Amino acid sequence: MAKQTDDIMLLKGHTFTENTFHHLSEMDLDRIYMDYNATTPLEPEVTQAITEALQEAWGNPSSNYIAGAKAKAIINRSRENVARMVGGRAEDILFTSGGTEANNLVLHTAVEHFRRNRRAAEQSEGLPHIITSTVEHDSVQLVAEHLQREGKADVTFVPVCKTTARVEVEDIVAAVRPNTCLISIMLANNETGVIMPVQEICQRIKSLNKQHERLRILLHTDAAQALGKVAVDVCELGVDYLTIVGHKFYAPRIGALYVSGPGTRTPLYPMLFGGGQERNFRPGTENTPMIAGLGKAAELVTANLSDYQRHMQSIKLYLEERLRAIFKERIHFNSHYPGSDILPNTCNVSILGPTLQGWRVLSNCRRLLASVGAACHSDSGNRPSHILLSCGVPSEVAANALRLSVGRGTTREDVDAVVEDLKETVQLLEEMN
């Protein structure tokens, strides 16, 4: 049980002041958070960077007086830190409100680029064609569906292989048409943790781009789930665009978009128009405190990634080991696929039994805080995850899924407590039945 001190630990990575303590129930203080794929708390250094920016760099970054100059300097430093985290250049980083805006901007750009340049590529007849997968985040999938519904683009949703849960390179290449303008494949899936073969896809598509006189196929990956967990290098991947989401790696809810030479090597067309900030690609007075937080979080990832990765991998393996020991043949891991690399922190698991649907288990757990899948699908009722179904998980197994994602501060003691909590909850539900 947490003690009442100057700083009270509510969840791993969450600190509350003494004033907050009086508003927390005893049950809240006992909770253990394992939903880091949904969102992460702020690192203390990130909170400090935000606070300092709020206090000292409150000026408009476009102004010349001291507070404005400080804001501009913070933004420039943060841009460099974010670029370093993904192996790019500072001038290739554009700050956005989050991953959703960044993803929308990429799809908007691809369609607009095709429209403006189709005369230069006479064989590119018809609507612009986008290729993506059936397991993308809604901020890609729903945008693609909207463009298709409005008659602005044709879209091919390539299914993942039911053996590997990956989108296969050959399937992507086979889907290419003369009018294909964009391929958008996530770097790692938020539910299964499966890492997609983005580098291999980019290599094959770049060869196609060279072989044919055609409008270049643009390459995008949403790296939201990968950053802060595995090494990400835009040059190695070979992408034109990469989406960065702060609140997945202990930064605030702000994002960025990597663009390889925005407006020069790689097209970028704004969706917003205003005061000219972010080189007119994303205007609006910069959110200096959140940008400061993003930059500090990126700096921490660059300095400590191997330690973060090693710790999360160790804790996840221990979690899987304890689940096997307790539930034996009743456990099914929805994040294990032969030949596929998996994020070091993600364990998607089903405890088999007719009354053990994921939502039911979680609503009866006394300590565990987790989810049954993507947080953006939390209002989809009790239906099995379409991601897991796409990966070949049987419906009755997918219905029981729990997505347990550990963080930098998760301990073995946390794992022991969570597994005991799950054991007691399963016994309770089966006795009730």
LINVEN-V177985 format. One line per field, one symbol per residue. phi: phi as a letter, one per 40 degrees, with the letter a starting at -180 (. if undefined). A space follows every 10 residues. Layout:
phi: ???
//
This chain:
phi: .cccbdbbcc bdgbbbcdcc dccbcccdcc cbcbbcccab cccdccdccc cccccbbccc cccccdcccc cccccccccc cccccbgbbd ccbbcbcicc cccccccdcc ccccccbccc bccccgccbb babcbccdcb cccccccccc gbacbbcccc cccbgbccdc ccccccbdbc babbbccacc bcgccccccc ccccccccdc cbcacdccbb bccdcccgbb cbbccccgcc bacbbcccbg bccababcbc gcgbcbcabc cbbacgcffg cachdccdcc cccccccccc cdcbdccdcc cccccccccc ccccccbfcc cbccbbbcgb cbdcbbbbbb ccicbbddcc cccbccbcba acicccbccc gbcccccccc cgcddccccc cbcbbcbcbc bccccdcccc cccccccccc ccc
//
